[in-house]
């Protein structure tokens, strides 16, 4: 295999090898781009340099409280599950007449009543503590109805609380009591 490739290379007329190699490199790898990790680069975008304040609040304060609030004693949980499970009579000759031609080759009759048995909750573990995936914060600024410069203070406040850039929501309908017209800036969402 190696010998045949050497022979093929010898048959090719003499060409500038650097030009061939660079063109092959560009075809395979594309044009070289400097990394955008340096602050001097024009495409540099600084990421989050600290923990999100909501996530920090959840980990330090809420996690322990939620674990305590959702704790279920295993003994009382067992009796709760036993009560929740409906008990049906076993399908014997007393409860179901097998000689009846109407009931022959049919599924057993369902129990009467509208209420279905509720699903059994999963067993509690250290992983079953509720986790907050998203938190929405809304803020209405009355002064922004007349002057949009008042939105800046709300934007800064929400950005400090959530460490996310808030978006401005426009009203779809007008409300006369609030002196609000459709299409005016009303709410901040983060």
N, C-alpha and C positions, 0 to 999 in steps of 0.2 A: 504494500500500500504506500509506504513512504517513498519507495523507489519510483513508482509511477507518478507521484506528485512532483518529484524532482525533475523528471523528464518533461512534464508538461510546463514547468516553469522555465526550463531551458529553451523550449520552442517559442515562448513569447518574446517578441522583440523587446529590446532594452527600453524601459520606460522609467520615468522618475517615480521611484517607489514611494517616496513620502506623499506625493499627490494621490496615488492610488490608495495608500493606507488611510489618509485622512478622509477621502471620499467614502471608503468602506466604513470607517469609524462613524461618520455622520449618518450613513444609512442605517447602521445598527443602533447607535446610541442617541442620535439626535444632536442638536446643537447644545454645547455646554452652557449651562446657566449658573451663575454664581448663587450660592445659597442666600436665602432671604433672612438668615439668622443674625446678620450683622446690622447694627443700628444705622450704619452709613448707607445701606442699600435703600433704594427707593421703594422696594416692595416690602420693606420691613414693617410688620404689624406686631406691636407688643402684646403678648398674651397675658393671662392672669398671673400676677406675681404673688398673690396671696390666696388663702382659702376663702371661698365664698362665705359671706357672713351668715346667710340662712343655713348653709350646711354646717358651719361651725356651731351655730345655736342649736341645731338639731342634735349634733353629736355630743355636745357638752351638757345640755339641759333636757331637751325633749325625749331623747332616747331612753333615759332611765325612768322618766315619768310614764311614758307609754308602756314600758315593760312592766311596771308595777300595776298600772291601770288594767292591762289586758291579762294579768296573771289569773289562772284558773286552778283551783285546788283539784288535784287528780281524783280524790274521792268523790267530791261533789260533782265533778265533771262526768264521772262514770254513771252516777244516778241520773244526771240530766240526759245523757245519751240513751239510757235505758227507757226513760219516760218518752223520749222523742220517737223511738222506734215503735211502730204500730205492731201489735201482736195479732196475727190472724189465726183462726182455728185451722188445725191440720186438715188436709183434704182426705177424709176417711169416708167410709160408706155411710156414716151417720150424717156427715155434713154435705155429701154430694152423692146423689143417687146415680150409680153407674149403669143401672138397668134402663134408665130413661133414654129413649132414642133421641130426644131433643138435645141432651147434654153430651151424647156420645160423639167423640172426635172433635170436640170444641175446647177452646182454652178455658181454664177455670174462670168463674165469674169474679169480677173485681169487687172489692169491698165497697159498701154503700157510703155515701157522704161526699161532700164537695172538697173537703180538706185532704190534700195529699201530704204524705210524710215529708218533712223538711230534710234537706241534706245534713248529714252529720258534720260538724266542724272538724277541720283537721287537728291532729294532736299538737299541743303547744310545745315548741322548741325555742332555742335561742335565736333561730332564724325567722321565726314567725312574728317578730316584733314589727309593727307597721313602719314602712319607710315612706317618707314624703318625696315623691318624684318631682312634683311641680307645685309652686305656690304662685298665685296671681295676686298682685297688689294693684288696686285701683285708687285713684285720687282725683277728685273733682275740685277745680279751682274756679270759684265764682268770678273773681276779678278778670280771669282770662277771657270771659265772654266779651268784655269791652276792650281789653288791651292784651294782646298776645305776649307781651313782654313778661307778664306775670307767670307764664308757664315755666320760665327758666328756673325759678326757685323750686317749683314742684319737681322739675326734671332732676335738678341737683339733689334734692332730698331723697327721691326714689332711687337714684343712682348710688347714693351713699348707703342706703339701707340694703338694697338687693345686689349691688355690684354688677348690675346689668343696665344697659342703655334702655330707658323707657320709650315707648311709642305713644304718639298722640292719636287719640280716637276722635273722629268727627261725629257730630250728632246727625242722626238720620231724619229725625222729626223735630219740629219746634215745640217748645213748652213755654206758654205765655207767662206762667207764674215765675219762671226762672229768667225770663227775658232772653230766651234762647231761640235762635233760628236754625233751621235745617242747614247743615253743612258747616256750622261753626265748630271751632275746637272746643272740646268739653272735658275729656277725661285723659288721664295718663295711665298707661298700663305698663307694668314691668313683670 
